[in-house]
Amino acid sequence: MPAGKSKPLHDLINGEGYKDNVWVVTAKRVLGLENREVCMKSWNLNTINGLYEKLLLARIQIKNLGKAKLYDEWKSYFLALNNIDPYLPMELLPENWNGAKCEAEFHKWGFPSLISAIFKHK
């Protein structure tokens, strides 16, 4: 029986019936890298962060123009980018992570905005 931090994870895996399909490995370092370095190599976090930053800048321009069609395009781009965001803890992300700011902008439009962005027909 696992102890400490891994017990809740083992309980979840057992409770969902995935015990025979999941391995849980705990390591302090992988290939000599710290956690943040592993994440930076596993996901292109700087690129994702840069794209979030571009979306934030575009959002400001769209606000100034007030064009509804551009809002729809922005929402579609956000959802595509958000789909590849690994949603890591802040301590594993680059400094000045723009994902949370971008998500907050998206949520300002509310739930109907989410539905229209997901089910938008071209």
N, C-alpha and C positions, 0 to 999 in steps of 0.2 A: 504494500500500500504506500503510495507516494505521500510525502510529508511536505509541509510548508507551502510555498507559492504554487507548486504544480498540482496540488490536490484539487482545487476547483476545476482546473482544466481536465484532469482525469475523470472527475465526477461528470462533467459535461459530456465527454467522449463516451463514457460508459452508459450514461443516461440516454444518449441519442442512438445507441446501438452501433457505434463506429469502432469499438474496441479492437476488432480484428483488422481494421483498415487504416489505422492511424498510429504513427510512431511519434512519441514526444521526446525530443532531444533537447537537453539543456546544456549550454556552453557559455563560458565567460568570454571566450575569444574564438573566432572562426578564422582559420588560416592566418593567425596573428593579427587580425584586424579588430578594432573596437566596434561596438554595436553601430555607431553612427557611420563608420566607414563601410561596414557591411551593407547598410541601407543605401548609402550613396552609390555603391557598386551594383546593387540589386535593382534599383529603380533609378531612372535618370531624373533625380529630384531637382537638380538645378534647372533643367529644361522645363519640367512641369511648373516649377515656381515662376520661371520667366514667362511662360504662357499665361499663368494666372495674372501676372503683373500686366501683360498686354491687354487682357480682358478688362482689368480694372481701369486702365487708361481709356480703352474704347468705351467703357460705360460712362465715363465723364463726358466724352465727346457726344455720345448718343443722347445723354441728358440735355446737353446744350442744343442739339438739333431737334429733339422731340419727335423723332420718327418712329412710329409703331412697328414698321417692318424691321427696322434695325434692332428693336428690342427683341423681337422673335428670333432673329439670327443670333444675337448675343446669348440668349437663353439656350439655344441649340449648341453653340460652341461650349458654353459652360458645362452642359450635361455631358458632352463628349469628353471634355477634359476631366471632369469630376469622376468619370467612369474609370480612368486610369490612375487616379489618385489612390495611393495605398493606405491613406488615413492612418499614418503612424503617429505615435506620441510626439509631442512638440520637441522633446529633447533629442529626437532622432532626425528631425527635419532641419533644413538649412535655416540660418538666421533670417529674420524678416519673411517668414513663410506667408505667401499671399493667398493660399487656399481658403483659409477661414474668412478673410476679408471678402473674397470673391463670393463665397457661399452666403455670407451675410447680405451682400448686394442682391443675390438671386432671391433670397427669402423675403426681401422687402416687397417683392411683387406678390407674395402670398401663394396660397395653395392653387387657386385658379390658374396662376401663371405656370406652375409646375405641370398641371394637367394639359394646358394648351401647348406647352413646349414638348411634352412627350408624345402627344397625339396629333401634332401638327401635320397636315397633309400638304405636299408640295404640288 
